[in-house]
Structures are given as structure tokens and as C-alpha cells.
Amino acid sequence: MNSVRTWVTLAALLGASAVGCSSPDPDPKVALYTSVGWNDDPGTLDAIGYQVQVDIGWPDRATDCFALSPDLNVTVNDRAPKAIVAEGCRWDVLTTFDGFLKDEPITIQLKDGARLLAEATYNRPFPGFDMQLVSPADGTVRSGEKVAVALPEPTFERPVIGAMFYWRDPPPEGVPPFHSIVHTPGARASQPIEVTAPTLTGRAWLVVTAWPYSKSMFGADASSGFESCVITNPELLSGPVAVEVVP
Amino acid sequence: MHGRAPVNPILLGRIRHDTVLVSAVMAMRRIQLGKTVSIPLACLATLPLGCSDDALPADTSPVLYVSATCSWNRAATSVAELGRSTHVVIDQTSRGNGGNCAPLPASTRVIVNGEPLGWGYDAETQCLKGDQTFAMAADGQSVAIEVEQDGSVIAQMQANAMAPGTKARLAAPSDGIVHPGGEILVVPPTELPSSYITIPGFYPLESGTFDAYGLNPPAASTRLADGIHVPVPTFVGRAAFVAVGTPPYVPGLVTTCDGFIECNATADNMLGPLYVTEEP
């Protein structure tokens, strides 16, 4: 990240963090930072998809080291809550939620037991779903033939560096899932991208990446209880679309 | 960041940037509460090493950073030196005072998995500094680091899951007997990336010239749904197989970080070792 971009990003961050967030008393001020990204190496089939990393912090705890409730937990949408345990004087805790495969809003809730302390909603956290399958229309492609995808409104003219097929068919028990990378020489993000289907066959999620990789940052669309709440997500990692590679 | 929770390697090679950014955002918001915006922005260049004395506890205990990095010994010169080791780095920073640290009690000791870590003082700042490599047991997964003064522990770090690659298993051949031109099938653990394998190596344990990277397979390994298929090179007798997946950075699991201003752990990303025996 160059210095100009850093300053622009930070200025945007400060603006975003000041909008739509408030901190109620007497609960300590709590901040939310969310990062969204594709899970490159999921350990299970269920973990394929976008990851939502939720970093919850109590900035004043760095100096005051005040006690936190042992019943703190965080959740994203309908996912099972995860406990927030800030050992010692740690002032923030990072939790990760896997397997987001739908173009949907996310709502992050911080609770003390069942009592809601704070929440934030981001209406469009996964811009990668803008990528559309062009051909074959049904997503079934023969090994070695082309599958084409397009980005409706590409922001930048950047070279596409590759496509990844995340295989969806259940592997033998105990074996983690994997993906195959296909290089896409000459492809540009502003044009339909043609990807040669790999020699392996089966159902897959197709994701396309461009270079340089970057992230955008913005504030929550709705929130309460958080002193600040921002999210970053990938600008030029696109997909997934469902395909099936056949012999 | 005080002993970060375990972080999955989200997006190749980008996690370090993300975690630093998290620190930056949180630190900025923290400092912004009582100061002008320009101060925290200027401080970002120093992250994640702390933004100012605002981030430091208001006591007189030493401000210490610690990190532990587990890795396969690529500098081995013999079979006896093969295995994993953990490199521990400990540093102290000042609380102002012109950048100099106050002298520590002579009783100060740094202990890593029960062994002492040799440390000294930086000639310019008089701050504690030390680093040392410690051998790991073949099945070792944990690193425990303690700083003692006058017989009391003033800081401790515990990191687990430092060698997840030991969970790899040999699926075929089931008896471990291989032949030149054959292949082995390795089931990788879920904790490590395994779509692409680099630097696979067979270390003959009973004969042959020792190479720190082992014998390369005669052809590329192939990742399929059932695991990693690795062609077998020619050697005699028993051998240890290891391989590296991508990306190269795998976070360790820091479960305790008390008394340190920051704890970092990096796990080894090596698969194996798995043992095979070659017969003609």
C-alpha cells in the first residue's frame, strides 16, 4: 500500500468510523473491525467460501485492564456464537466465521450471554458475487475447454492472474478439500475472462483473482453499541460461480 | 496486539497485512479518544510495535516482546540433525527515558521449554535482547516461554499447534514399503494448505550422501481428491519424507500471553515426516 493510498484509506476510515456508531454507557467502549476475504485453503468442504474475520476490541482496556464478562460472545447472521475470551489485559479478540457462499448482508452481534451489547450490519460485504457466468450457460464445461465469466462493472483495468477451481465433491473421509489453479494469460478484469477448465473433473466453485490485490474499506450500513465499525473486503477477487468440469 | 488469537491464513500471504491493519485501526481509535487525529496517523508507521507510551502499562515492569517460530531444520548436516526446532526472539523496549532501558535485576532469566535462553543487553539502549534456537521433540507441538525475576514469573507465553504437519499420514502403501518408480499417497492434515506441494524430499536414513533438502522425487507431485501422490526416487533402506505446502506462513496458537506486550507464534508448515522403506 503506497503512502497516498494509506492516507486516503485512513481518512475514509475515520469518516466511516464516525458515522452510524455510538457507544452506550455504562458498558465500556467497544470497537469493531471486520475483514472479509476468500478462504484460500479451507480445511473442510463447509469452510469453502468467504471468511468473515471479526475483531472486537475495547481500546481503553489496553491501559485500564478492566474485567470483561465471561459470557461475551459474537455471531454473524445465523452462525453459532463464538465465545470472546480476552486473557490477561488483551484489548481485542479476533474470531473467524467460514463458509459464506451467498450474496447476502451480514449482521454481527456482540452479546453478554443473551443480552445484546452491540451490532452492526453491512448490506453488501461480498462484492465478488458481481462476477457472472457467461458461458457455458449451465456451467458445465468439458475438461480443456473454456468457461467464460464477466465482471459487470470492473473498477480498474488490471491483469487477471489466475482462476481457482475449488472442488466441491466430498473427498474421502479425513482428506481436506483442495483446489486447482489455472493461469489466464492476457486476461483483463474489464473484459470477459476465459478460463481453461483443468484436467480434473467434478463440481467446483470458480474464483478469479486479479493483481495487484487490494481491499476497500467502508463503514456499517446500520449499527448500535459499537464506538467504531468498519469493514474491509477484497476489490478484485471475484466469484464464486458454480461450474462442473466433465470429461 | 496482545497475543493475538489464532488467525487462519485468509488469502495467500495477506494475513500479515490484515493483522497489522487491525492493530492500526484499533490503535488509532484508542488514541483518537483523547488526542488529535494527526498524532495516531503519524504513529501508524511504528505499528505493530506500539504507537506511543499510551499503549504501555503504567508500571515499572519491563516492556517485552516475544516471538517463537517453528521450522524444519534445513541447515542439517547429518541425519542426526534432522527435525524441527523453534527459534525464540525476545526484545525489550524502553518506556521513554531517552530510548534507554533501566537495568534488569541480575536474577532475570528467560526459560524456553525448561531450558535457559541466553540473552544480553543492547549496547546502545541497554535493553534486553536475545534469540536462540531450541530443538523440538519429534512429536513436540508446544512452546512455553517464561521470564523470571527473583524466582517469580513476570511474563509467560504458551503457544500450541506449532507443528501441525506431524498429523500427515501415509495412506499408501500401508506397510510403508516402496519401490523405485512407485509412489506414495500422503493424506495431509486439515490445518495446512495442501493444494500445491513444494520442496518434497526423501531423506535416506541408512545410507547415501546427506543433503539438507533430501532427494527430490523424479517427477512432480500431484494433488488429487484422495491426497498427495508423490513419485518415489531411488534410495536404499529407510527414509523420511517431508514436503511443504503453500502459503509459507502458518500461525501458531498463542493460548497464553501474560506480562509480554506482544506474543507471536509461527508454526512450521512442513508435512511429515513420514517413514518409508525402499526395496528393490
Chai-1 contact restraints between the chains, C-beta under 6 A:
chainA,res_idxA,chainB,res_idxB,connection_type,confidence,min_distance_angstrom,max_distance_angstrom,comment,restraint_id
A,A31,B,R29,contact,1.0,0.0,6.0,A-B,restraint_1
A,Y33,B,V22,contact,1.0,0.0,6.0,A-B,restraint_2
A,Y33,B,V25,contact,1.0,0.0,6.0,A-B,restraint_3
A,S35,B,D18,contact,1.0,0.0,6.0,A-B,restraint_4
A,G37,B,I10,contact,1.0,0.0,6.0,A-B,restraint_5
A,G37,B,L11,contact,1.0,0.0,6.0,A-B,restraint_6
A,D40,B,L11,contact,1.0,0.0,6.0,A-B,restraint_7
A,D40,B,L12,contact,1.0,0.0,6.0,A-B,restraint_8
A,D41,B,P193,contact,1.0,0.0,6.0,A-B,restraint_9
A,G43,B,T190,contact,1.0,0.0,6.0,A-B,restraint_10
A,Q51,B,I10,contact,1.0,0.0,6.0,A-B,restraint_11
A,D55,B,V22,contact,1.0,0.0,6.0,A-B,restraint_12
A,G57,B,M26,contact,1.0,0.0,6.0,A-B,restraint_13
A,P59,B,R29,contact,1.0,0.0,6.0,A-B,restraint_14
A,P59,B,R30,contact,1.0,0.0,6.0,A-B,restraint_15
A,A62,B,A55,contact,1.0,0.0,6.0,A-B,restraint_16
A,G88,B,D258,contact,1.0,0.0,6.0,A-B,restraint_17
A,R90,B,H2,contact,1.0,0.0,6.0,A-B,restraint_18
A,D92,B,M26,contact,1.0,0.0,6.0,A-B,restraint_19
A,V93,B,A5,contact,1.0,0.0,6.0,A-B,restraint_20
A,L94,B,A5,contact,1.0,0.0,6.0,A-B,restraint_21
A,T96,B,N8,contact,1.0,0.0,6.0,A-B,restraint_22
A,P171,B,A225,contact,1.0,0.0,6.0,A-B,restraint_23
A,P172,B,D226,contact,1.0,0.0,6.0,A-B,restraint_24
A,V175,B,V187,contact,1.0,0.0,6.0,A-B,restraint_25
A,V175,B,G227,contact,1.0,0.0,6.0,A-B,restraint_26
A,P176,B,T190,contact,1.0,0.0,6.0,A-B,restraint_27
A,F178,B,S195,contact,1.0,0.0,6.0,A-B,restraint_28
A,F178,B,R223,contact,1.0,0.0,6.0,A-B,restraint_29
A,H179,B,S195,contact,1.0,0.0,6.0,A-B,restraint_30
A,S228,B,R29,contact,1.0,0.0,6.0,A-B,restraint_31
